[in-house]
């Protein structure tokens, strides 16, 4: 039977209070001990039932790496391939609790090949435990995982320097790794980094402080997880944003708009508008699975009933009337490319919030995971991280990821294979093609020359390149006319006519292309691999 955690006197009152929930992720390089750490957390908090513990003894003898001792990693490594190879492949979610808090932990793989699984687990986390093998120090995959958790908005990090027993619990090793990690991640914007020396296999500094680290003045890992503050700021009704997931119409007497509140709060009587249309109305009812409510908070799933019969459908966003969330077709962001095929700009579907649209991307830079330096690049390899510009075929309601983790996140899907090829975050909504979010119905278009000169198929061709090619074409026509007619005037007129007629033809081609792509757009309900941030 597992030994229960001892309660302090000041913790007794917490037994009658509802436990706060903390979602966290364990990540790091290969064989840093992530699964063993989670197994130890489950074991030390009494979250392993007796029958599962008995099965673990048998599994440890068959698959384990610890001889006759328990291999706690097997508590989360459930796939046959994981047990045979001794690695983590898929994301494993586990629930456990203590008298002071409830936890959902995601155990993610360390192999570079499965970076996409790690990014998926990080997208829902509030805290990250990044493991570092005390014998190896900070590795490239440690840096990559740190960058990904920072990119998806995790601001609190615990660096568990594991396997301290294999380096004799050397304080110097611990301090050197801590300093190396601080230097490597100083530009990632973490609000808090806590370093804890641990041995996940033996349990040192997990549930209680270890006698082998008298030089460590901090708290044990579980104590830190129980007390870390991840409480979000109070919900602001003026910041309400709720993407419409489903129009709820069970009968002729009821029509509501269902979804999860992404930001702010909703209240009966609150003035709201529908984006991108800009239609204004007022909330007349809030329906939940537990009954009608007068108010609902962020992250709650609700059905909003509106006073007026406004037109709204899946992908539209209900926002506070004063909200200035932009509606646009173009944005800049960072993404993780997850496909074995190198990043290309065409043939992609953008899924952002509840909306989908055909899209094209332009890769601008690739980020070196060792130094976090950026270098110009036109493509990204598998597991490459870079900055991109994304152009959607239709206006979408957007926000930066720093403002909204729902409207500021996106995934890219291959139009032909339905493979999820990238996930990313929005850093800046581009002013090109920006719609007025205060209810304007018309799109702010670029100037006439830019529209005429733009590529016909939304390829990542720059304006300068488009002008250059059209001038070259006109000069070729001018030269041919001069040779054939022996007249400079006719040659000049032919070149000018070619330049102008080609612009008009390209503009007409672009309009036809967009209509065709709109007709063949994939139904989002048919996207089988559309899961992501």
C-alpha positions, -999 to +999 in steps of 0.1 A: +000+000+000+013+034-009+022+057+020-002+087+021+012+122+021+014+137+055-008+167+061+003+199+077-019+217+102-026+245+079-037+221+051-066+205+071-090+233+061-082+226+024-098+192+027-133+207+026-125+231-002-128+222-039-095+213-054-081+237-080-070+220-112-035+223-127-027+211-162+010+205-168+033+188-192+065+169-188+090+173-217+127+172-225+151+151-244+152+113-249+157+092-218+157+122-194+132+103-173+098+119-181+077+088-178+095+076-146+089+110-130+051+108-137+050+073-125+067+084-093+042+113-089+013+088-093+029+063-069+038+088-042+004+105-042-014+071-038-030+073-073-021+037-082-048+012-073-039-021-057-048-041-088-028-019-111+001-020-087+000-058-087+000-058-126+029-033-125+051-059-107+045-084-134+050-058-162+082-047-145+097-082-146+087-086-183+093-051-198+111-032-171+146-018-170+151-020-132+156-057-127+132-069-100+124-034-088+093-015-100+097+003-133+073+033-127+076+044-163+053+016-173+024+033-155+022+058-185+040+039-213+011+018-223+017+011-260+034-022-269+060-003-290+067+020-260+073-009-237+094-029-261+117+001-270+116+018-236+106+051-251+075+074-251+058+077-285+022+090-279+010+116-255-003+100-223-027+119-200-030+110-164-051+123-136-041+124-099-048+146-069-036+156-035-056+171-006-047+205-019-050+202-057-061+181-087-037+175-116-039+165-153-004+157-166+006+150-202+036+127-206+051+136-240+078+120-261+114+132-262+124+119-297+126+145-323+105+123-346+075+128-323+079+165-317+043+170-331+029+149-302+049+170-277+035+202-292-001+189-290+004+181-253+019+215-246-010+234-262-033+228-232-008+231-204-005+259-178+029+248-165+058+227-180+082+204-162+113+202-184+136+173-175+173+175-179+196+145-174+222+156-149+249+136-168+241+152-202+230+188-194+210+210-218+206+194-252+191+205-285+158+188-278+157+205-244+159+238-262+134+229-289+108+218-263+115+250-243+109+271-274+076+252-282+062+256-247+070+293-248+055+296-282+021+281-271+019+304-241+033+284-211+049+310-188+058+289-157+085+263-160+100+238-136+134+225-147+137+191-130+174+181-131+170+144-130+193+114-122+212+134-096+220+101-079+242+092-109+263+123-103+266+119-066+241+147-059+268+172-069+257+208-062+282+221-088+266+200-115+232+213-105+243+249-105+261+246-139+230+231-156+207+258-141+230+285-153+232+269-188+195+267-190+189+303-179+214+315-206+198+294-233+162+305-226+167+341-215+148+354-245+118+331-243+097+352-220+091+328-191+076+345-160+091+319-136+117+292-138+122+269-108+151+244-107+147+213-086+174+185-082+156+151-083+160+114-088+127+102-103+138+066-099+145+069-061+120+096-053+144+123-041+128+157-038+096+145-053+071+141-025+096+152+002+130+168+005+159+144+002+187+141+029+212+138+000+207+174-011+212+194+021+224+223-001+191+226-018+169+253-001+138+250-023+106+229-020+099+194-032+083+190-066+048+180-054+048+209-029+056+233-056+029+219-079+003+222-052+011+259-045+021+274-078-004+302-088-018+298-123-051+316-115-062+336-146-071+372-143-108+380-136-129+376-167-138+410-183-173+411-200-159+438-223-134+412-236-160+386-244-151+363-274-170+331-281-165+313-315-197+297-326-193+259-328-229+249-335-263+266-341-286+249-315-321+246-331-340+218-314-374+232-323-391+262-338-393+280-305-356+279-296-324+291-314-291+295-297-254+296-305-233+270-288-196+272-281-169+276-254-161+311-242-126+318-253-121+350-235-139+373-210-174+366-196-210+367-209-239+382-190-276+385-198-284+419-211-249+424-225-246+441-259-227+420-284-220+418-321-213+390-346-181+390-365-172+392-393-206+406-403-207+432-375-244+428-367-253+440-332-277+425-307-280+416-270-277+384-250-312+374-237-303+340-222-274+317-212-281+280-213-257+253-199-259+216-192-266+225-155-294+249-164-300+285-172-274+310-159-272+348-156-235+348-162-208+325-177-170+327-175-141+319-197-136+282-207-173+274-200-193+256-226-226+275-231-254+283-255-261+320-259-296+331-268-298+365-286-326+390-287-326+395-325-328+369-353-292+376-365-275+355-391-246+336-375-231+302-382-202+280-373-169+300-375-185+333-366-175+349-333-197+365-308-179+394-291-187+423-268-201+453-286-170+474-277-146+447-289-121+457-316-109+422-326-097+426-362-111+407-392-085+400-418-071+377-444-034+381-437-013+375-405+022+369-394+031+341-370+054+313-359+048+277-367+062+242-362+063+223-395+053+187-388+053+170-422+080+149-437+075+169-468+093+202-467+071+233-462+054+246-493+031+276-497+002+260-516-025+234-513-032+242-476-063+246-454-061+270-425-081+260-394-083+288-369-108+288-341-139+272-356-132+286-391-115+270-421-103+285-453-080+278-482-046+294-475-011+300-487+020+306-466+053+324-472+082+312-450+103+341-440+128+328-415+139+295-398+147+295-361+178+277-350+168+256-319+204+257-306+208+295-305+172+307-312+188+329-339+167+335-370+181+331-406+162+338-439+147+307-454+120+299-480+111+265-466+111+245-433+121+209-427+102+184-406+101+197-369+115+231-382+103+262-365+100+295-383+082+328-389+057+328-417+031+350-434-003+334-440-028+345-465-064+332-462-089+332-490-116+348-469-117+372-439-114+355-405-118+368-370-082+369-356-064+378-324-028+375-314-019+344-293-009+367-264-044+380-263-064+349-270-052+313-271-082+302-292-084+328-319-046+332-319-038+296-327-040+278-360-032+246-378-025+239-414-039+208-432-028+194-466-058+198-489-052+165-507-042+141-479-059+157-449-026+155-430-020+181-403+013+196-415+018+225-391+006+242-360+013+278-351+004+310-333-005+344-346+019+372-336+005+401-356-026+406-378-013+422-410-029+455-421-032+443-457-069+434-464-079+444-429-116+447-423-130+473-399-142+453-369-168+478-358-194+465-382-182+476-416-194+453-444-168+461-471-132+450-472-104+476-472-087+467-504-051+474-514-044+501-540-054+494-576-019+488-589-011+463-562-043+444-570-035+443-607+002+433-602-005+406-575+000+370-585-031+353-599-029+322-577-018+337-543+017+323-547+043+338-524+055+361-552+065+396-540+052+428-557+087+436-569+091+402-585+057+405-602+066+440-616+100+427-628+086+398-647+060+419-664+086+445-675+108+417-689+078+403-708+069+437-722+106+443-733+106+409-751+074+418-770+088+452-778+120+436-792+101+411-813+078+439-827+109+460-836+124+431-855+092+422-874+080+457-882+112+477-883+093+505-866+103+519-832+069+534-826+050+502-833+075+483-811+070+507-782+032+506-785+033+467-786+054+466-754+030+490-736+000+471-748+015+438-736+022+453-701-014+466-697-033+437-713-013+412-693-023+430-661-059+428-670-057+391-679-039+383-647-065+401-626-093+382-644-073+349-639-071+356-602-108+362-598-116+329-617-090+310-596-105+322-563-140+313-574-128+278-584-110+272-550-140+285-531-162+259-550-138+230-541-132+240-505-131+210-482-160+205-457-144+210-422-165+181-410-146+158-434-112+168-421-102+137-402-068+149-389-078+184-379-070+182-342-044+206-328-040+236-305 
